[in-house]
Amino acid sequence: MDFLDFTYNKGNYKGPHLPMNLMLAGNGTLSTPYRVNFTQDPLAKSLVFLNKQKMQKRLPVFFENLNSLLDKLCFYKFNRQTMKDLCDVLEWIELGNKALFAPEGVKMVLYLFENSY
């Protein structure tokens, strides 16, 4: 569902009001349920416009490394291994926050939801 505000045009739109939550699309499978679909998701692609010169080169590498860490994450492993994998993901996000997002005035936060059937 999308909501459009026709009162704005190119001349008077100043950008989104921050802070805001952007839920990125995933493309996980049964064996790797946590993946960010950064090549197809329009919100993930729009992050480049925070600083096009810097983000165009660094953002795909950041998301590829994030996906490789998320591929290892499984909550059916032993507790200690799961916590280590989750810690690796959080450390990578924190490094991305320091290097990529904080200089642009934004921050990335990870939310994981698991449905039990």
N, C-alpha and C positions, 0 to 999 in steps of 0.2 A: 504494500500500500504506500502510496506517495502523496504528499500534500504539497501543492504548489501555491505560492503566494504571488499573484499577478500584479501586486502593487509595486514590486521591485523590477527594475530593468538594469541594463549594464551601467548606466550613469549613476544610479543611487544605491546600488548594492555594495555594501562594505565587507561582505564575507560572513561566514557563520559566526554566531555568538558563542564564544568559548567561556567556560568549559562546556563540553558536550560529549556524550558517549557515541562512538561510532562502532557499530557491530559489524565486523568484517565477515564475509562469507567464507565458509569452510568447504573443503573438498575431501574430507576424510573418508576412509574406507573402514571395513570391519577390523582389519589388522592395524591400521594407523588412523584412529578416529580423530586426532587433533592435528589439523593442517589448515593453514591460512591460504586461501585462493587469491593470492595477490596479483596474479596476471589477469584475472577476469573480473574481480570485484571493483566496481567503480569508486568506492570510498577509499580502498587501498591505493588505487591509482591516483586519486586526487591528493594524497599526501605529498606527492612530488611537488605540488604547487606551493608548499610551505617555503621552499627555497629550491627552485628548479635546478639551478646550477649544481648544488651539492647533492640534493636528494636523488636526482636522476641516475647518478652513478652508484650511490651507496645504498639506497633503499632496497633494490632487488637483492643485493648480496645479504643485507640484514634479514630479509624475509626468507631467503633460501636457507640461511643458517638457522633461523628460528624454526623453520619446518623440519630441518634435520634433527634438531633437539626435540621437537614435539613428536616426531616419529618414534623416538625411544620411549616416550612417556606412556605408561600403562599402569592402571591401578590394580591389576591382577598379579603384579610381581610382588616380591617380598617387600614389606614396609620400608625397610632401609633403602633398598634400591629405588623404589618409587620416590621416596623423599629426595634422594640424590639427583634423580633425573629431573624432578620438579625444581630443585635448587639450581640446576644447570640452566633451565629455561628462564628462571627468574633473574639469574645473574646476567644472562645475555640481554634480557629486556632492560635491566638496569644499565648495562653498558650502552645499549642503544639510546636510552634516555639521556645519558650524559653526553654522548658524542653526537647524536642526530637530533633528538627532539627538544631537549632543554634549551639549546641555543635559539630555537624557533619559538619558545614560549609554550610548548605543549609537552604532554607526558603520556607515555603508553602504560596501560595497566592491563594485566591478564585476568580474565574471568573464565573459569572452567565450569561447565555444567555437565553433569553426568546423569542421564536418565537410567533408572533401573526398571527393567521390564519384568 
